[in-house]
Every structure is written in structure tokens, then in C-alpha cells.
Amino acid sequence: MPMMARVSRVSGVIAVAAVWSFTASPSGAIVVDLDPAAVKQAVEEGKQMKEVKTLPTRFGADLSKDLCGGGGEIQTKTVGLNRLGALIAADPERAERDKEKVEEAIQKTSESKRLKIVFDFCGDTADFAEGASATLEQDGRMIKGEVAKPDRARKNEKGPAYRGKLSVSWVYGAFDPNAVTKITLYPALGDAMSWEVDFSKIK
């Protein structure tokens, strides 16, 4: 269940005063190995989705209400396949023209060896996401993720000057895909931000 959290500015950076928990679909669990039937089902489910942005893999602040509250999205194989299905449904003629590319994308997604989490947060300079890192904590064990190059920051009209996204990934074999997990983002400047997520409730 989500818990209230308050985000404040401290010395020009963002500090998080509480921990959010994650609300997900009642049926789930991160599936590491998808058989062909599960891959096909995930793509077909995506074709039926009206709005893939509402997939229940979001944790942290509601971006529609607080752009700088901090949080992110867990991008599993199933969710990736759902999104590919939605893209196919949105433009079936193009999908048919680019059938080979579509099939390659489906295969690549289904065979992915890493779980990706895309964090969103804010800072006072355009390079605020540089030097950030993230960990997963399960039963006291800390697992550091591999950080990709941050997306280009965008200017804010209010609050901290910039907002951006940072992708971090973990090898599936390095963590328990069904455990309660503490996700922590460590900005280069400012306080760490943490969220508690039950991986067993994510698809």
C-alpha cells in the first residue's frame, strides 16, 4: 500500500522525507524465463491495452501531481512485450511492413538478461543526473546496478531547474525476482531516495 511521502528541498537539492511502497497488480511476479506461449500472450495483451502508460510498474510519486517527487518504473520483459503489442495495434500496417524488425524486437525483449528500472528525479543543473547510482536491497544484501548514460535533462517551470531520467539495470541472476525489495537511488548531490517494492506482485 502506498504510504505518504514528503519531498523537500535541502541546500538546493532534493531530500526525501519518507519511503513509498509500491502498488501493483494482484496477480504477477517478475518472470525471468518466458516460454513462447507466454511471449505471445504478453504481446496479445498489449494489443488490447488502451493506455500502456498505466501499466502497474510505477513506484514513487505520481508524476501528474509531482514531477519532482522522485520514483521510477520497473521495466520487466512482460511489460516490454505489452508495449510492443500496443505499438503493433496502434499501426498494424507499419508493423506488417516491418515484420522482421518487429519479430527481432520481440525476441530481443523476451531474451533480455537484465531488469531495467528507469528513475525520474530533479536537480538544479543540467547535468544533475551524472554520477548517480542505484541499488537493490534484499534481506540485508545490497546489489548495485549498472548505470546507463542519463537522458538529456528538461527544464522545469517550477521547483528545481531540471528534471530527467536515469536507466539502471540488474542481471536477473543477481537478485530474487519474487522478494520484497528496497530500491534506492543515490544522486551525486543530495540525499538518497528509497522505495519498498514487492517484486512478487509485479508481472
C-alpha positions as CSV (number, residue, x, y, z in Angstrom):
1,M,0.0,0.0,0.0
2,P,1.3,3.5,-0.8
3,M,2.5,5.5,2.2
4,M,2.6,9.3,2.4
5,A,5.8,10.9,1.5
6,R,7.0,14.4,1.6
7,V,9.7,15.8,-0.6
8,S,11.6,18.9,0.4
9,R,14.5,21.0,-1.0
10,V,17.6,20.9,1.2
11,S,20.6,23.0,0.3
12,G,19.5,23.3,-3.3
13,V,18.9,19.6,-3.7
14,I,16.0,17.2,-3.2
15,A,15.7,15.2,0.0
16,V,13.1,12.5,0.6
17,A,11.4,12.5,4.0
18,A,9.7,9.1,3.8
19,V,9.7,5.9,1.9
20,W,7.0,5.0,-0.7
21,S,5.8,1.4,-1.2
22,F,4.6,0.0,-4.5
23,T,1.1,-0.8,-5.5
24,A,0.8,-3.4,-8.2
25,S,-1.5,-5.8,-9.9
26,P,-2.7,-8.6,-7.6
27,S,-1.5,-11.2,-10.0
28,G,2.1,-11.1,-11.0
29,A,5.7,-11.9,-10.2
30,I,8.6,-11.0,-12.4
31,V,9.1,-13.8,-14.8
32,V,12.7,-14.4,-15.8
33,D,12.2,-17.1,-18.4
34,L,9.3,-16.7,-20.8
35,D,8.3,-19.6,-22.9
36,P,6.9,-18.9,-26.5
37,A,3.3,-19.1,-25.3
38,A,3.9,-16.5,-22.6
39,V,5.7,-14.3,-25.1
40,K,2.7,-14.5,-27.5
41,Q,0.3,-13.9,-24.6
42,A,2.1,-10.8,-23.4
43,V,2.2,-9.3,-27.0
44,E,-1.5,-10.1,-27.4
45,E,-2.4,-8.5,-24.1
46,G,-0.5,-5.4,-25.2
47,K,-2.6,-5.2,-28.3
48,Q,-5.7,-4.9,-26.2
49,M,-4.4,-2.2,-23.9
50,K,-5.8,1.3,-24.4
51,E,-3.1,3.0,-22.4
52,V,0.2,1.3,-21.7
53,K,1.4,4.2,-19.6
54,T,-1.0,3.0,-16.9
55,L,0.8,-0.4,-16.6
56,P,1.2,-1.1,-12.8
57,T,5.0,-1.0,-12.6
58,R,5.3,2.6,-11.4
59,F,6.6,3.4,-7.9
60,G,7.1,6.7,-6.1
61,A,5.5,10.0,-6.7
62,D,2.6,10.5,-9.1
63,L,4.2,12.5,-12.0
64,S,0.8,14.1,-12.9
65,K,0.8,15.7,-9.5
66,D,4.5,16.0,-8.6
67,L,7.2,16.0,-11.3
68,C,10.0,16.2,-8.8
69,G,8.7,13.8,-6.2
70,G,11.1,11.0,-7.3
71,G,10.3,7.5,-8.3
72,G,10.5,5.3,-11.4
73,E,9.3,2.5,-13.5
74,I,10.3,-1.2,-13.4
75,Q,10.6,-2.4,-16.9
76,T,10.2,-6.2,-17.0
77,K,10.2,-8.4,-20.0
78,T,6.4,-8.8,-19.8
79,V,5.8,-5.0,-19.7
80,G,8.2,-4.6,-22.7
81,L,6.2,-7.1,-24.7
82,N,3.0,-5.5,-23.7
83,R,4.3,-2.2,-25.1
84,L,5.4,-3.8,-28.3
85,G,1.9,-5.3,-28.7
86,A,0.4,-1.9,-28.2
87,L,2.7,-0.4,-30.9
88,I,1.6,-3.1,-33.3
89,A,-2.0,-2.5,-32.6
90,A,-1.6,1.3,-33.0
91,D,-0.2,0.9,-36.5
92,P,-0.8,-2.6,-37.9
93,E,0.1,-1.7,-41.4
94,R,3.6,-0.5,-40.4
95,A,4.0,-3.5,-38.2
96,E,3.3,-5.7,-41.1
97,R,5.8,-3.8,-43.4
98,D,8.5,-4.0,-40.7
99,K,7.6,-7.6,-39.7
100,E,11.2,-8.7,-39.4
101,K,12.2,-5.8,-37.2
102,V,9.1,-6.3,-35.0
103,E,9.9,-10.0,-34.6
104,E,13.5,-9.1,-33.7
105,A,12.3,-6.7,-31.1
106,I,10.0,-9.2,-29.6
107,Q,12.8,-11.8,-29.5
108,K,15.3,-9.4,-28.0
109,T,12.9,-8.3,-25.3
110,S,11.9,-11.9,-24.4
111,E,15.5,-13.0,-24.1
112,S,16.8,-10.0,-22.1
113,K,19.1,-10.9,-19.3
114,R,18.6,-7.7,-17.3
115,L,15.8,-6.0,-15.4
116,K,15.8,-2.2,-16.0
117,I,14.5,0.5,-13.7
118,V,14.1,4.0,-15.1
119,F,14.2,6.6,-12.4
120,D,12.9,10.1,-12.6
121,F,14.1,12.9,-10.4
122,C,15.1,16.6,-10.4
123,G,18.1,18.8,-9.8
124,D,19.4,22.3,-10.1
125,T,21.8,21.9,-13.0
126,A,21.5,20.3,-16.5
127,D,24.0,17.5,-15.5
128,F,22.4,16.7,-12.2
129,A,21.9,13.0,-13.0
130,E,25.6,12.5,-13.8
131,G,27.3,10.3,-11.2
132,A,24.1,8.9,-9.7
133,S,23.8,5.2,-8.8
134,A,21.2,2.8,-7.5
135,T,21.0,-0.4,-5.5
136,L,18.5,-3.2,-4.7
137,E,18.5,-4.4,-1.1
138,Q,17.1,-7.9,-0.3
139,D,17.4,-9.4,3.2
140,G,20.3,-7.0,4.0
141,R,22.1,-7.8,0.8
142,M,23.0,-4.8,-1.4
143,I,23.1,-5.3,-5.2
144,K,24.5,-2.3,-7.2
145,G,23.0,-1.7,-10.6
146,E,24.7,-0.8,-13.9
147,V,24.0,2.8,-14.8
148,A,23.4,3.9,-18.4
149,K,24.1,7.4,-19.7
150,P,21.4,9.8,-18.3
151,D,18.7,11.1,-20.6
152,R,19.0,14.8,-21.5
153,A,17.5,16.9,-18.7
154,R,14.5,19.0,-19.3
155,K,13.8,22.4,-17.8
156,N,11.1,22.8,-15.2
157,E,8.8,25.8,-14.9
158,K,8.7,25.4,-11.1
159,G,10.8,23.8,-8.4
160,P,14.3,22.5,-9.1
161,A,15.5,23.8,-12.5
162,Y,15.8,20.5,-14.3
163,R,14.1,17.0,-14.4
164,G,15.4,13.9,-16.1
165,K,15.5,10.1,-16.2
166,L,18.2,7.6,-15.4
167,S,18.2,3.9,-16.5
168,V,19.8,1.4,-14.2
169,S,19.8,-2.4,-14.8
170,W,20.5,-5.6,-12.9
171,V,21.3,-9.1,-14.1
172,Y,18.4,-11.3,-13.3
173,G,20.5,-13.9,-11.6
174,A,21.9,-11.3,-9.1
175,F,18.6,-10.8,-7.2
176,D,15.4,-12.6,-6.2
177,P,12.7,-11.7,-8.7
178,N,10.0,-12.5,-6.1
179,A,11.3,-10.8,-3.0
180,V,10.3,-7.6,-1.1
181,T,13.0,-5.2,-2.3
182,K,14.2,-1.8,-1.2
183,I,15.2,0.3,-4.2
184,T,17.5,3.2,-3.5
185,L,18.7,5.9,-5.8
186,Y,21.8,7.9,-4.8
187,P,22.1,11.2,-6.6
188,A,25.6,12.7,-6.9
189,L,24.3,15.6,-4.8
190,G,21.7,15.4,-2.1
191,D,20.1,12.7,-0.1
192,A,19.3,9.2,-1.2
193,M,15.7,8.3,-2.1
194,S,14.3,4.9,-1.2
195,W,11.1,2.9,-2.1
196,E,10.0,-0.5,-0.9
197,V,8.7,-2.8,-3.7
198,D,7.3,-6.3,-3.6
199,F,8.6,-7.9,-6.7
200,S,6.2,-10.9,-6.3
201,K,3.3,-8.5,-7.2
202,I,4.8,-7.3,-10.5
203,K,4.3,-9.0,-13.8
